[in-house]
Amino acid sequence: MGGRGQLLHELDEASADVIACNGRYQAERDLAALLLVAEAIVRAIAEWRRLTHGCEYLADWDLPRSGRLILETVFDELLPAPHWRFLAAALALTWQGDQA
């Protein structure tokens, strides 16, 4: 995972690609929705971790990796590449903010 500056740069680049792909109005709606999805993924994984506390096999969750796996398995074929990159960067930034 990159530093915050690198992640912001990736988010900006993906955002520009989404705007180029969809036009500003639709892109703004899509980007806002994807930010909410990133936050929801983080909350869901944190809740799953809480619910499985004490389970021997789930003791060492790698939370960012879990988010990445959700991205790859759920959203890989659903989202166009620029949207997927934006969601990946938003998710990484959300993890980083959650750790602070």
N, C-alpha and C positions, 0 to 999 in steps of 0.2 A: 504494500500500500504506500502511495506516495505521500509527500508532505502536503500540508493544507494548501500552499500556493500552487503546487502541481495539480491538485484535485480541482481547485477553482479554475485553473486554466483549462483542464479537461471539460469541466462543466460549461465554461464559456464557449469552447469550440463546438461541443455537441449541441449547445443551445443555438448557435449560429447555423449549424447544419439543419436542425429541425426547422428553423425559420425559413431557410432556403428551400426546404422540402415542402413546407405547408403554407407558407405565407404567414405574416406576423400575427394576424388575429387568431387563426386556428392554432398556431404554434404556441401562443401565450396560454391558451386553454389547455393544450396538451402538456406543456411544461408544468403548469400549476398542478394538474392532475398527477403527473409523474412524481412531483415533489411529495405529494400526499401519499402516494404508493410507497415511496422510499421510507417515509416516517412510519407507515403502517407495518412494513416488513420488519423494521427495527423493533417496534413495539411487540409484534407477534412473536418474534424469536426470543425476546427478553421474557415474555410471558411463558413460552414453552420451556425455557430454561428454568424459570421459577417453578413451574408445575412438575418438572422432572428432577428437582433438587433431591438429592439422596439416591437417585438411580445410579448404580455403579457404572453402567456403560455410557452414561451421558454426563459424567462428572466434568469432563474437560472440553466443553463446547468451545469451539472457535467461532465466536459470534459473527465476525465479518465474513469468514468462509461460508458459514451457513447462509448468510444473505446472498453471497455470490452464487451458491448452489441453487437457491430459489430463483435468482435472476436467470440462470442458465437453463433450468428445467421448466420454468413456467413461462418466462417472457421471451426466450430466445426466438421462437417461431412466431410469436404474436406481434412483436414490435419491429418496425423498420430499424435499420442499423443506427441512424442518428438518435432515435428515441431510446433505443437500448443503451447506447453509450451515455446518454444524458442520465438515464435511470441508474446506471452503474456508478457514475460519478456522484450523483445525488446520494445514493446509498452509502458510498464510501465517506462522503462528507458528513452524513448523518451519524454514522458510526463514530467518526472522529469527534463530533460535537457531543455525542452521548458519553464519550470517554472522558471529556474535559471536566 
